[in-house]
Amino acid sequence: MPHRTFFWFILPSLAAMVLFIAFPIISVIIQSIHVEHEQVLISVENCGPFGCKQITAIDAEATALLKADQPLGQFSGLDNYTNRNHLAFKEVSKAWHSSESVGAFFSALLNLPFYKALLFTLSYTFVVTPFVIVLGLAIALGVNGLPKLAKGPTIFVSLLPMIVTPLIGSLILFWMIDGDGVIGATLKYLFDDPNLSLKASPTLTWIMLFVYGIWHSAPFSFIVFYAGLQTVPEDTLEAATIDGANRWQRIRYVVVPYMMPLVVFITLMQLMDNFRVFEPIVGFSSEASATSLSWIIYNDLTQDTQLFGSAGATSVLTIVGVAILLLPVLVRTWRDFNRKSH
């Protein structure tokens, strides 16, 4: 294809990427190196029947003029990245030098909001992603082996978790594990403990969030794998059967290698989605036990004084985290592509 033709072919996509991806990211980076203006305070004399006294009040007019003059706020450089609410370099250095053991260091580290959220985010990502891939492939293989009349209803039921809005799905599960819900009441009965509560335990809260993530994301993995199974060469499967391969061997040596591009695709999608986990935390009201990087952004933007600079810094760090997670998969894909091309 001539270069000129190729340029005009990709121009619409390139323009959309610059407009909806590049510009917003640049805007967030710029915002992340600014902090909000401090409110201008003035001393006002308040007089009453019993005398006068000095009170401190906010000068709304002066504060508004300050914001109008510098809409982004005050330039702060990298302070938003290094302060206690983010990478906390000073606090981490202090904890490293004062801790008597590695365990004590990590315990001190998890008292910092960013690292506490990062731990849950990484745990959620690395637990949910492999389960979604394995479970999705298992469901796809099971459905693919069903009679034709049973495939339609089974596929419909399997896709229901993906159809439900994430926030609604998490709320449904949250109500089910409540003390009066189906799961909560059943566990109370089985363990004969009227005070048993899944919500009161941070560990059980994490487990329920992981279970919800797998339940909600597995249908996407299933439908992609199921579509891929329809393209597996029947001749290859028949040849493997003639050679004496059983069902497990056919799956391991024929189906799985053939589906590896789809495995890479689903891995990339799940790493990006799971690292940005947010809805389950809000739906489960689990902020006391589990927070994520996306939840920190939400929390900064919903305070009385919106912390745009802090939210921008967390957003940039989230983008960097996603890029680091995707890098090994992309490098391996690039190497496989180069190996095949040669």
VOPAGU-2260 file (C-alpha; in pm, 1 decimal, decimal comma):
REM VOPAGU-2260
SITE   aa  ch    i         X         Y         Z
SITE  MET   A    0       0,0       0,0       0,0
SITE  PRO   A    1     142,5     343,8     -90,9
SITE  HIS   A    2     242,1     560,9     204,1
SITE  ARG   A    3      -0,3     836,6     104,5
SITE  THR   A    4    -292,9     592,6      90,1
SITE  PHE   A    5    -192,5     436,1     422,1
SITE  PHE   A    6    -173,3     780,6     584,4
SITE  TRP   A    7    -526,6     876,7     478,2
SITE  PHE   A    8    -647,3     531,2     583,4
SITE  ILE   A    9    -524,9     563,9     942,9
SITE  LEU   A   10    -586,7     940,4     977,8
SITE  PRO   A   11    -938,2     913,6    1132,9
SITE  SER   A   12    -821,2     659,9    1392,4
SITE  LEU   A   13    -506,8     858,7    1462,7
SITE  ALA   A   14    -705,2    1180,9    1508,1
SITE  ALA   A   15    -947,6    1008,6    1746,9
SITE  MET   A   16    -657,9     867,0    1951,5
SITE  VAL   A   17    -492,7    1208,8    1979,6
SITE  LEU   A   18    -820,7    1381,4    2067,0
SITE  PHE   A   19    -962,8    1130,4    2315,5
SITE  ILE   A   20    -646,3     968,5    2458,2
SITE  ALA   A   21    -334,5    1181,4    2413,6
SITE  PHE   A   22    -483,5    1522,2    2498,1
SITE  PRO   A   23    -664,7    1403,0    2814,9
SITE  ILE   A   24    -348,8    1227,9    2939,2
SITE  ILE   A   25    -143,1    1544,9    2879,5
SITE  SER   A   26    -410,2    1744,6    3061,4
SITE  VAL   A   27    -399,7    1507,6    3361,0
SITE  ILE   A   28     -18,9    1525,3    3373,5
SITE  ILE   A   29     -28,8    1905,4    3375,7
SITE  GLN   A   30    -295,0    1906,1    3648,2
SITE  SER   A   31     -92,3    1660,6    3857,9
SITE  ILE   A   32     191,3    1913,1    3902,4
SITE  HIS   A   33     -40,1    2174,5    4052,1
SITE  VAL   A   34    -215,4    2200,3    4387,9
SITE  GLU   A   35    -533,4    2382,4    4481,0
SITE  HIS   A   36    -512,5    2741,8    4597,4
SITE  GLU   A   37    -535,4    2796,7    4969,5
SITE  GLN   A   38    -846,4    2984,2    5070,1
SITE  VAL   A   39    -788,0    3350,9    5149,2
SITE  LEU   A   40    -879,5    3416,8    5512,0
SITE  ILE   A   41    -961,3    3754,4    5659,3
SITE  SER   A   42   -1016,3    3867,0    6015,9
SITE  VAL   A   43   -1362,0    4016,2    6068,5
SITE  GLU   A   44   -1492,7    4197,2    6373,4
SITE  ASN   A   45   -1827,5    4056,5    6478,1
SITE  CYS   A   46   -2016,7    4280,2    6718,5
SITE  GLY   A   47   -2319,6    4186,2    6924,6
SITE  PRO   A   48   -2510,7    4297,3    7232,5
SITE  PHE   A   49   -2235,3    4166,1    7457,8
SITE  GLY   A   50   -1942,0    4321,9    7278,2
SITE  CYS   A   51   -1725,2    4256,3    6975,5
SITE  LYS   A   52   -1491,3    3973,1    6890,3
SITE  GLN   A   53   -1259,4    3888,4    6604,0
SITE  ILE   A   54   -1352,5    3591,9    6384,4
SITE  THR   A   55   -1179,3    3438,7    6085,3
SITE  ALA   A   56   -1378,7    3408,3    5762,8
SITE  ILE   A   57   -1309,3    3311,3    5403,8
SITE  ASP   A   58   -1268,0    3598,9    5161,5
SITE  ALA   A   59   -1475,7    3451,7    4878,9
SITE  GLU   A   60   -1402,9    3734,8    4638,4
SITE  ALA   A   61   -1024,5    3717,5    4681,9
SITE  THR   A   62   -1028,3    3337,5    4657,6
SITE  ALA   A   63   -1232,7    3355,8    4336,2
SITE  LEU   A   64    -992,0    3611,0    4185,7
SITE  LEU   A   65    -697,4    3386,7    4274,8
SITE  LYS   A   66    -860,7    3089,3    4102,9
SITE  ALA   A   67    -946,5    3299,3    3799,9
SITE  ASP   A   68    -585,1    3416,9    3771,4
SITE  GLN   A   69    -444,3    3061,9    3804,6
SITE  PRO   A   70    -719,7    2812,5    3709,0
SITE  LEU   A   71    -492,2    2509,2    3748,6
SITE  GLY   A   72    -383,3    2610,8    4096,0
SITE  GLN   A   73     -34,6    2667,6    4231,4
SITE  PHE   A   74     257,4    2498,0    4061,4
SITE  SER   A   75     396,4    2228,8    4292,2
SITE  GLY   A   76     628,2    2024,5    4071,9
SITE  LEU   A   77     644,9    1664,7    4186,1
SITE  ASP   A   78     511,5    1730,8    4537,1
SITE  ASN   A   79     183,4    1553,5    4456,8
SITE  TYR   A   80     379,8    1240,7    4365,8
SITE  THR   A   81     613,1    1241,4    4664,6
SITE  ASN   A   82     377,9    1349,6    4944,4
SITE  ARG   A   83     229,9    1117,3    5207,2
SITE  ASN   A   84     -84,0    1046,7    5002,9
SITE  HIS   A   85     113,8     900,1    4713,9
SITE  LEU   A   86     467,8     760,8    4691,7
SITE  ALA   A   87     554,9     907,5    5033,8
SITE  PHE   A   88     932,9     905,7    4987,1
SITE  LYS   A   89    1005,9    1057,6    5329,5
SITE  GLU   A   90     774,0     820,6    5515,5
SITE  VAL   A   91     904,8     515,6    5327,2
SITE  SER   A   92    1266,6     612,6    5397,4
SITE  LYS   A   93    1187,5     669,3    5764,2
SITE  ALA   A   94    1007,1     333,6    5791,2
SITE  TRP   A   95    1298,6     154,2    5618,8
SITE  HIS   A   96    1558,2     291,8    5859,0
SITE  SER   A   97    1347,7     253,7    6173,7
SITE  SER   A   98    1195,3     -90,6    6111,1
SITE  GLU   A   99    1366,4    -384,0    6279,3
SITE  SER   A  100    1246,9    -639,9    6024,5
SITE  VAL   A  101    1107,4    -664,9    5672,7
SITE  GLY   A  102     765,9    -749,8    5815,4
SITE  ALA   A  103     765,4    -435,8    6026,9
SITE  PHE   A  104     865,0    -230,3    5722,5
SITE  PHE   A  105     577,6    -365,4    5512,4
SITE  SER   A  106     339,6    -315,3    5803,8
SITE  ALA   A  107     442,0      50,5    5820,8
SITE  LEU   A  108     417,2      77,0    5443,1
SITE  LEU   A  109      57,5     -46,2    5443,8
SITE  ASN   A  110     -38,0     234,5    5681,4
SITE  LEU   A  111      15,7     473,8    5391,1
SITE  PRO   A  112    -299,8     516,1    5177,1
SITE  PHE   A  113    -135,0     476,8    4834,2
SITE  TYR   A  114      52,2     156,4    4917,7
SITE  LYS   A  115    -251,5       9,9    5093,7
SITE  ALA   A  116    -457,8      70,8    4779,5
SITE  LEU   A  117    -177,1     -56,2    4556,3
SITE  LEU   A  118    -158,4    -384,9    4748,7
SITE  PHE   A  119    -528,8    -455,0    4699,7
SITE  THR   A  120    -516,2    -344,1    4335,4
SITE  LEU   A  121    -227,6    -579,2    4254,9
SITE  SER   A  122    -382,2    -864,3    4457,0
SITE  TYR   A  123    -713,7    -822,9    4276,8
SITE  THR   A  124    -540,2    -810,3    3937,9
SITE  PHE   A  125    -318,0   -1115,8    3987,2
SITE  VAL   A  126    -591,1   -1328,0    4148,6
SITE  VAL   A  127    -883,8   -1244,9    3921,4
SITE  THR   A  128    -700,6   -1244,2    3584,8
SITE  PRO   A  129    -575,0   -1607,6    3578,6
SITE  PHE   A  130    -901,8   -1738,4    3723,1
SITE  VAL   A  131   -1098,8   -1554,4    3454,1
SITE  ILE   A  132    -882,1   -1700,9    3177,3
SITE  VAL   A  133    -891,5   -2059,3    3306,5
SITE  LEU   A  134   -1260,6   -2051,6    3399,4
SITE  GLY   A  135   -1359,0   -1885,3    3072,1
SITE  LEU   A  136   -1175,7   -2150,8    2869,9
SITE  ALA   A  137   -1328,0   -2430,9    3079,5
SITE  ILE   A  138   -1681,3   -2295,7    3028,7
SITE  ALA   A  139   -1619,4   -2249,3    2656,0
SITE  LEU   A  140   -1497,0   -2608,4    2621,2
SITE  GLY   A  141   -1796,3   -2735,9    2819,4
SITE  VAL   A  142   -2052,3   -2538,3    2618,5
SITE  ASN   A  143   -1884,7   -2634,0    2290,2
SITE  GLY   A  144   -1942,2   -3000,4    2374,4
SITE  LEU   A  145   -2315,2   -2961,0    2448,0
SITE  PRO   A  146   -2592,8   -3064,7    2207,7
SITE  LYS   A  147   -2707,9   -2786,0    1975,5
SITE  LEU   A  148   -3043,7   -2742,9    2151,3
SITE  ALA   A  149   -2875,0   -2680,6    2486,1
SITE  LYS   A  150   -2607,8   -2438,7    2361,7
SITE  GLY   A  151   -2833,6   -2133,9    2316,5
SITE  PRO   A  152   -2987,4   -2129,2    2667,6
SITE  THR   A  153   -2651,8   -2215,4    2827,2
SITE  ILE   A  154   -2474,3   -1931,5    2646,8
SITE  PHE   A  155   -2749,0   -1688,3    2751,0
SITE  VAL   A  156   -2723,1   -1787,5    3117,4
SITE  SER   A  157   -2342,6   -1774,4    3105,0
SITE  LEU   A  158   -2349,4   -1417,3    2972,2
SITE  LEU   A  159   -2584,0   -1280,4    3238,8
SITE  PRO   A  160   -2305,9   -1158,5    3473,5
SITE  MET   A  161   -2159,8    -951,2    3189,0
SITE  ILE   A  162   -2500,8    -803,8    3102,7
SITE  VAL   A  163   -2558,2    -679,3    3458,6
SITE  THR   A  164   -2407,6    -336,5    3529,7
SITE  PRO   A  165   -2095,2    -379,2    3749,1
SITE  LEU   A  166   -2227,9    -156,8    4027,1
SITE  ILE   A  167   -2565,9    -334,8    4029,6
SITE  GLY   A  168   -2395,1    -675,3    4027,4
SITE  SER   A  169   -2177,6    -584,7    4323,9
SITE  LEU   A  170   -2480,1    -450,0    4512,8
SITE  ILE   A  171   -2669,4    -774,9    4452,2
SITE  LEU   A  172   -2382,4    -980,9    4593,5
SITE  PHE   A  173   -2344,4    -731,7    4879,4
SITE  TRP   A  174   -2708,4    -785,0    4976,5
SITE  MET   A  175   -2670,1   -1161,7    4946,3
SITE  ILE   A  176   -2380,7   -1172,5    5194,2
SITE  ASP   A  177   -2561,8    -945,8    5440,2
SITE  GLY   A  178   -2662,9   -1103,0    5769,3
SITE  ASP   A  179   -3022,1   -1127,9    5642,5
SITE  GLY   A  180   -2922,8   -1221,8    5287,5
SITE  VAL   A  181   -2923,6   -1568,7    5133,3
SITE  ILE   A  182   -2550,4   -1635,5    5170,0
SITE  GLY   A  183   -2508,9   -1457,7    5504,7
SITE  ALA   A  184   -2807,6   -1627,0    5668,8
SITE  THR   A  185   -2700,9   -1968,7    5534,6
SITE  LEU   A  186   -2351,3   -1934,3    5677,3
SITE  LYS   A  187   -2493,6   -1828,4    6013,1
SITE  TYR   A  188   -2708,8   -2140,0    6015,1
SITE  LEU   A  189   -2428,3   -2374,7    5903,5
SITE  PHE   A  190   -2175,4   -2243,9    6158,1
SITE  ASP   A  191   -2440,1   -2186,9    6425,9
SITE  ASP   A  192   -2301,2   -1838,9    6488,3
SITE  PRO   A  193   -2560,3   -1555,9    6489,6
SITE  ASN   A  194   -2281,5   -1295,3    6501,7
SITE  LEU   A  195   -2099,2   -1423,0    6191,3
SITE  SER   A  196   -2054,3   -1142,1    5938,8
SITE  LEU   A  197   -1870,8   -1157,1    5609,5
SITE  LYS   A  198   -1856,3    -776,8    5602,3
SITE  ALA   A  199   -1673,6    -746,5    5933,9
SITE  SER   A  200   -1366,2    -941,9    5823,1
SITE  PRO   A  201   -1113,6    -769,4    5591,6
SITE  THR   A  202    -994,5   -1109,3    5464,2
SITE  LEU   A  203   -1348,0   -1225,8    5379,6
SITE  THR   A  204   -1418,2    -888,4    5221,1
SITE  TRP   A  205   -1117,6    -931,0    4992,4
SITE  ILE   A  206   -1228,3   -1283,8    4904,4
SITE  MET   A  207   -1579,4   -1167,2    4818,4
SITE  LEU   A  208   -1439,9    -890,1    4599,1
SITE  PHE   A  209   -1221,4   -1145,3    4418,7
SITE  VAL   A  210   -1519,9   -1378,5    4374,7
SITE  TYR   A  211   -1727,3   -1094,9    4233,7
SITE  GLY   A  212   -1447,5    -995,8    3992,6
SITE  ILE   A  213   -1421,3   -1352,0    3860,3
SITE  TRP   A  214   -1800,0   -1387,0    3835,4
SITE  HIS   A  215   -1836,4   -1061,7    3644,0
SITE  SER   A  216   -1541,4   -1099,6    3404,2
SITE  ALA   A  217   -1554,8   -1473,6    3323,8
SITE  PRO   A  218   -1836,1   -1432,6    3062,7
SITE  PHE   A  219   -1616,0   -1205,3    2850,7
SITE  SER   A  220   -1337,5   -1461,9    2856,2
SITE  PHE   A  221   -1588,3   -1739,6    2783,2
SITE  ILE   A  222   -1745,2   -1575,4    2477,9
SITE  VAL   A  223   -1405,9   -1490,6    2324,2
SITE  PHE   A  224   -1278,5   -1845,9    2374,3
SITE  TYR   A  225   -1605,6   -1994,2    2249,7
SITE  ALA   A  226   -1579,9   -1791,4    1928,6
SITE  GLY   A  227   -1218,5   -1904,3    1891,4
SITE  LEU   A  228   -1313,4   -2270,7    1936,4
SITE  GLN   A  229   -1531,1   -2249,1    1627,9
SITE  THR   A  230   -1219,9   -2184,4    1418,7
SITE  VAL   A  231   -1005,9   -2470,6    1550,4
SITE  PRO   A  232    -928,5   -2695,4    1246,9
SITE  GLU   A  233   -1136,4   -3011,7    1264,1
SITE  ASP   A  234    -876,1   -3197,0    1054,0
SITE  THR   A  235    -610,9   -3139,9    1319,1
SITE  LEU   A  236    -841,3   -3261,6    1597,9
SITE  GLU   A  237    -937,5   -3569,9    1396,4
SITE  ALA   A  238    -572,7   -3646,1    1322,9
SITE  ALA   A  239    -492,2   -3619,1    1694,3
SITE  THR   A  240    -781,4   -3854,4    1773,8
SITE  ILE   A  241    -660,2   -4108,2    1518,2
SITE  ASP   A  242    -313,0   -4090,0    1671,5
SITE  GLY   A  243    -466,0   -4193,8    2005,2
SITE  ALA   A  244    -486,0   -3857,4    2182,9
SITE  ASN   A  245    -756,8   -3841,3    2449,0
SITE  ARG   A  246    -972,8   -3533,2    2512,9
SITE  TRP   A  247    -729,8   -3378,3    2762,2
SITE  GLN   A  248    -434,4   -3428,8    2527,8
SITE  ARG   A  249    -625,7   -3274,5    2236,9
SITE  ILE   A  250    -704,6   -2970,9    2450,3
SITE  ARG   A  251    -349,2   -2938,8    2578,3
SITE  TYR   A  252    -156,7   -2995,0    2255,9
SITE  VAL   A  253    -400,8   -2872,7    1990,5
SITE  VAL   A  254    -665,8   -2638,4    2128,6
SITE  VAL   A  255    -460,3   -2438,1    2381,0
SITE  PRO   A  256    -167,8   -2362,0    2141,5
SITE  TYR   A  257    -416,9   -2261,5    1874,3
SITE  MET   A  258    -592,6   -2029,5    2121,9
SITE  MET   A  259    -278,0   -1859,8    2253,6
SITE  PRO   A  260    -337,6   -1532,3    2060,7
SITE  LEU   A  261    -678,2   -1511,9    2230,7
SITE  VAL   A  262    -517,9   -1588,0    2567,5
SITE  VAL   A  263    -280,7   -1293,0    2513,7
SITE  PHE   A  264    -569,4   -1068,8    2408,1
SITE  ILE   A  265    -782,2   -1158,0    2713,6
SITE  THR   A  266    -480,0   -1121,2    2941,9
SITE  LEU   A  267    -417,7    -769,4    2815,0
SITE  MET   A  268    -782,9    -671,2    2853,0
SITE  GLN   A  269    -814,0    -820,6    3200,8
SITE  LEU   A  270    -490,8    -665,4    3328,5
SITE  MET   A  271    -612,1    -321,9    3221,6
SITE  ASP   A  272    -965,0    -367,3    3357,6
SITE  ASN   A  273    -869,9    -532,5    3686,1
SITE  PHE   A  274    -597,9    -279,5    3766,0
SITE  ARG   A  275    -867,8     -11,4    3745,8
SITE  VAL   A  276   -1104,4    -192,1    3984,3
SITE  PHE   A  277   -1354,7      50,3    4133,6
SITE  GLU   A  278   -1725,4     -45,1    4119,9
SITE  PRO   A  279   -1709,0    -346,9    4356,8
SITE  ILE   A  280   -1546,1    -135,6    4628,9
SITE  VAL   A  281   -1825,8     121,7    4611,0
SITE  GLY   A  282   -2095,4    -146,0    4579,7
SITE  PHE   A  283   -1963,2    -342,6    4877,7
SITE  SER   A  284   -1894,5     -24,8    5080,9
SITE  SER   A  285   -1559,8    -186,1    5159,4
SITE  GLU   A  286   -1349,2     129,5    5189,7
SITE  ALA   A  287   -1249,8      36,2    5545,6
SITE  SER   A  288   -1106,1    -300,1    5434,4
SITE  ALA   A  289   -1012,6    -253,0    5068,5
SITE  THR   A  290    -933,4      49,6    4854,5
SITE  SER   A  291    -790,9      73,5    4505,4
SITE  LEU   A  292    -606,6     338,0    4306,0
SITE  SER   A  293    -926,1     423,8    4117,3
SITE  TRP   A  294   -1111,6     460,1    4447,0
SITE  ILE   A  295    -847,3     708,8    4567,8
SITE  ILE   A  296    -911,1     918,5    4255,6
SITE  TYR   A  297   -1285,3     905,1    4323,2
SITE  ASN   A  298   -1231,8     999,2    4688,1
SITE  ASP   A  299   -1016,1    1299,8    4596,3
SITE  LEU   A  300   -1280,7    1429,9    4356,8
SITE  THR   A  301   -1577,7    1386,0    4591,1
SITE  GLN   A  302   -1444,5    1577,0    4890,7
SITE  ASP   A  303   -1579,9    1918,4    4983,8
SITE  THR   A  304   -1265,0    2068,7    4834,1
SITE  GLN   A  305   -1191,4    1872,7    4518,7
SITE  LEU   A  306    -824,4    1771,0    4503,3
SITE  PHE   A  307    -766,6    1780,5    4128,3
SITE  GLY   A  308    -387,2    1774,6    4159,8
SITE  SER   A  309    -389,5    1472,0    4388,9
SITE  ALA   A  310    -638,6    1290,3    4163,9
SITE  GLY   A  311    -423,1    1373,3    3861,7
SITE  ALA   A  312    -110,8    1232,3    4027,4
SITE  THR   A  313    -290,6     908,0    4116,7
SITE  SER   A  314    -423,7     885,8    3760,5
SITE  VAL   A  315     -73,1     919,0    3616,3
SITE  LEU   A  316      61,4     656,3    3856,2
SITE  THR   A  317    -225,9     426,4    3755,9
SITE  ILE   A  318    -139,3     469,5    3387,6
SITE  VAL   A  319     225,2     390,8    3466,4
SITE  GLY   A  320     116,9      81,7    3662,2
SITE  VAL   A  321     -95,7     -45,2    3372,9
SITE  ALA   A  322     194,1      11,1    3131,3
SITE  ILE   A  323     432,0    -186,3    3356,9
SITE  LEU   A  324     183,4    -475,6    3378,5
SITE  LEU   A  325     129,6    -485,6    3002,3
SITE  LEU   A  326     497,3    -455,1    2910,8
SITE  PRO   A  327     598,2    -824,2    2963,7
SITE  VAL   A  328     297,7    -947,8    2763,9
SITE  LEU   A  329     363,8    -701,5    2482,4
SITE  VAL   A  330     735,7    -786,1    2472,4
SITE  ARG   A  331     660,7   -1157,7    2453,7
SITE  THR   A  332     403,9   -1099,9    2179,5
SITE  TRP   A  333     655,6    -892,4    1983,0
SITE  ARG   A  334     921,1   -1162,4    2015,8
SITE  ASP   A  335     679,1   -1432,2    1901,2
SITE  PHE   A  336     581,5   -1216,4    1604,3
SITE  ASN   A  337     945,1   -1162,2    1506,0
SITE  ARG   A  338    1021,5   -1533,7    1547,7
SITE  LYS   A  339     732,9   -1631,4    1318,2
SITE  SER   A  340     819,6   -1366,6    1062,3
SITE  HIS   A  341    1171,9   -1502,2    1030,1
